[in-house]
Amino acid sequence: MKRRENEIEKKPTFNNDSKTSKNERNVFDKKKHRLKKLGSDPIIGVSRCIVVFPIVDQWQERRKRAVLRGYYKEIPKDRCARQKGTETKVETRSRENDTSGPKKSPSFFDVARKEYERKKEETLRVKAEREEALRKYKEKKMQAYKKLSKRTKKGQPVMKDRIELLLQKIQQDKAN
């Protein structure tokens, strides 16, 4: 019992005065904290005699590069927007006047679309040829099967059709 009473008495108590409001709290400065903790001078490694720059410098460099990357990424978008605006004005003028001036070279998208359409037509043509050849093959095979499957009343194969097929094969081989 006494132990429990001692534990209860040892618990810290909070006064309303000791609590701080959100407005009074200090804002955490990451850069200041890193400079204080790691320093700005290079650290020399003792075991391998290597100069290792602190994390702060690396972090600052990465941040600078990220900002520059974002800037350079935005520049081409602005140029493209400006060029599109001027090109549409030129196109409308040339269409209205119908003058035979220098022709605009096709864009990469137009060239790619034409190439895609050409390949698509080629594949359709090849597919149609393949289907036609397969249809002819099946037709020829069916005729041969009908001739070979003919039987007499007693169930014997009809030799007349078989001999005709052999004759056709010999004539084709001789022609080739």
MODELLER restraints for C-alpha pairs under 7 A, 6 or more apart:
rsr = mdl.restraints
at = mdl.atoms
rsr.add(forms.Gaussian(group=physical.xy_distance, feature=features.Distance(at['CA:34:A'], at['CA:56:A']), mean=6.24, stdev=0.5))
rsr.add(forms.Gaussian(group=physical.xy_distance, feature=features.Distance(at['CA:35:A'], at['CA:56:A']), mean=6.67, stdev=0.5))
rsr.add(forms.Gaussian(group=physical.xy_distance, feature=features.Distance(at['CA:38:A'], at['CA:54:A']), mean=6.46, stdev=0.5))
rsr.add(forms.Gaussian(group=physical.xy_distance, feature=features.Distance(at['CA:40:A'], at['CA:54:A']), mean=6.68, stdev=0.5))
rsr.add(forms.Gaussian(group=physical.xy_distance, feature=features.Distance(at['CA:42:A'], at['CA:51:A']), mean=6.66, stdev=0.5))
rsr.add(forms.Gaussian(group=physical.xy_distance, feature=features.Distance(at['CA:42:A'], at['CA:52:A']), mean=6.03, stdev=0.5))
rsr.add(forms.Gaussian(group=physical.xy_distance, feature=features.Distance(at['CA:42:A'], at['CA:53:A']), mean=4.60, stdev=0.5))
rsr.add(forms.Gaussian(group=physical.xy_distance, feature=features.Distance(at['CA:42:A'], at['CA:54:A']), mean=5.99, stdev=0.5))
rsr.add(forms.Gaussian(group=physical.xy_distance, feature=features.Distance(at['CA:43:A'], at['CA:51:A']), mean=6.02, stdev=0.5))
rsr.add(forms.Gaussian(group=physical.xy_distance, feature=features.Distance(at['CA:43:A'], at['CA:52:A']), mean=5.34, stdev=0.5))
rsr.add(forms.Gaussian(group=physical.xy_distance, feature=features.Distance(at['CA:43:A'], at['CA:53:A']), mean=6.00, stdev=0.5))
rsr.add(forms.Gaussian(group=physical.xy_distance, feature=features.Distance(at['CA:43:A'], at['CA:54:A']), mean=6.73, stdev=0.5))
rsr.add(forms.Gaussian(group=physical.xy_distance, feature=features.Distance(at['CA:44:A'], at['CA:50:A']), mean=5.89, stdev=0.5))
rsr.add(forms.Gaussian(group=physical.xy_distance, feature=features.Distance(at['CA:44:A'], at['CA:51:A']), mean=4.54, stdev=0.5))
rsr.add(forms.Gaussian(group=physical.xy_distance, feature=features.Distance(at['CA:44:A'], at['CA:52:A']), mean=6.02, stdev=0.5))
rsr.add(forms.Gaussian(group=physical.xy_distance, feature=features.Distance(at['CA:45:A'], at['CA:51:A']), mean=6.02, stdev=0.5))
rsr.add(forms.Gaussian(group=physical.xy_distance, feature=features.Distance(at['CA:45:A'], at['CA:52:A']), mean=6.79, stdev=0.5))
rsr.add(forms.Gaussian(group=physical.xy_distance, feature=features.Distance(at['CA:147:A'], at['CA:161:A']), mean=5.52, stdev=0.5))
rsr.add(forms.Gaussian(group=physical.xy_distance, feature=features.Distance(at['CA:147:A'], at['CA:162:A']), mean=6.94, stdev=0.5))
rsr.add(forms.Gaussian(group=physical.xy_distance, feature=features.Distance(at['CA:148:A'], at['CA:161:A']), mean=6.76, stdev=0.5))
rsr.add(forms.Gaussian(group=physical.xy_distance, feature=features.Distance(at['CA:148:A'], at['CA:162:A']), mean=6.14, stdev=0.5))
rsr.add(forms.Gaussian(group=physical.xy_distance, feature=features.Distance(at['CA:150:A'], at['CA:157:A']), mean=6.06, stdev=0.5))
rsr.add(forms.Gaussian(group=physical.xy_distance, feature=features.Distance(at['CA:150:A'], at['CA:158:A']), mean=5.84, stdev=0.5))
rsr.add(forms.Gaussian(group=physical.xy_distance, feature=features.Distance(at['CA:151:A'], at['CA:157:A']), mean=4.47, stdev=0.5))
rsr.add(forms.Gaussian(group=physical.xy_distance, feature=features.Distance(at['CA:151:A'], at['CA:158:A']), mean=5.42, stdev=0.5))
rsr.add(forms.Gaussian(group=physical.xy_distance, feature=features.Distance(at['CA:152:A'], at['CA:158:A']), mean=6.26, stdev=0.5))
